[in-house]
Amino acid sequence: MAVQEARQYGEHGTACAGCAHCGQAGHRRAVAAFLARRDELAAGHGVPAAVAHSPVAARQWVSDELAQSARAVAVHGREAGGAWLDRVRRGGLGAVWGAALALLLGQALTAIEAGWTGARTAGLCTAVVLALLLSAAAHTHRARGGLLAPLVGEDNRLSTTRAVAAAWLLLLAFTLLFLAFLSPGAAAFALARGAGLLTVLALVSAVTVTARLVVSAGIAAGRLQKVRADRPRAADLLCDDSGRAALADVQYLLVSVAVLALTAFGLAEDPSRLPEVPWSLVVLLGVSAAWHLAAKLTEGVPPTIHSVVRSREAGDLDAPIRTGDDIEIRGYGFVPPGAGAPDPLTRLVVRIGPVHAHVPLVPVPGGFANPTDTSLTVPLPADVEPGRVEVSVVTAAGVETNRVAIDVVD
């Protein structure tokens, strides 16, 4: 066992705080332990004899055991995420200065035959200045991943609109600095030639701001549920919060990258003035941006309870809802996108009158039978008084559903 632990930590003898490798190894072990425990309990093993005789007590004990294990996984995940951000910060700085060094080597090798020119000097000066500016920005946001920080949204996921806007801003900054060092004259900055580039920059900036306003309005209205991710991932640029590919994001990113690449090629062909972006490409990017924003506007549905019924086991008689019975809440949106992990599932709460009942986790091999996105089953607490009470669900994102009245009899 000790040898295996040493191998998992690589060359580290013990786990060290802040180490990305150790943090990820600890998170993997916590996840593996949780999955093994979940499958063990799903098979009916590991339940203490003191509660095994009572299905209700056994279910509650299993749920509490899994909730505690899920919180441990979440703690390890946050530790691993912090170490990962530090590694990304250092990797980003290495990539920036590596690109500047690669440009220097490339310019030196190609200058052997063609000779050194003012454009080569301007390019190197621009690369160094940009690298210094980006390094300063990375140091300012060192606790949030350095250069990755401006691209991450409030839900700790990479934002497609921010990434596209940042790419265009970086190209424009490189172009302006390059022309400033090259000193080509005022004609290089003619508005007639740079109008397309400025329009594109204004367009992607407006899309970024509008997308944020749309998401904020959706969250405030309870229509859109956002669950914070453990860390940003590259797939966030192409996928929705649940990890499925989002066509609107994919097309916006691809079109933006294509237009950006064509603009960069135009600058390389004629570095003495602003690159010209054809209006046909500007219109294409505008259509792509409109599609992306339309998808944002129609995204999300408020979580809704359709009905609340008494849960009936095989062999039970039909009867009204009484204290101690299980009630099944049917509806939609109880488990929002991104909340399928164990820890968010433990946050689901059902409000039954003045009583708050936590939704028990019911494991099955490979997942959970309860809760699901369309159905929740909870026992009716003994503190609920007979009579008419209102039932609502508070999802993992903190959004409360509509209220449905039920009658509880003695």
Summary of the structure (lengths in Angstrom):
residues: 410
radius of gyration: 28.1
end to end distance: 56.9
largest distance: 95.8
contacts: 1250
relative contact order: 0.10
helix: 57%
strand: 13%
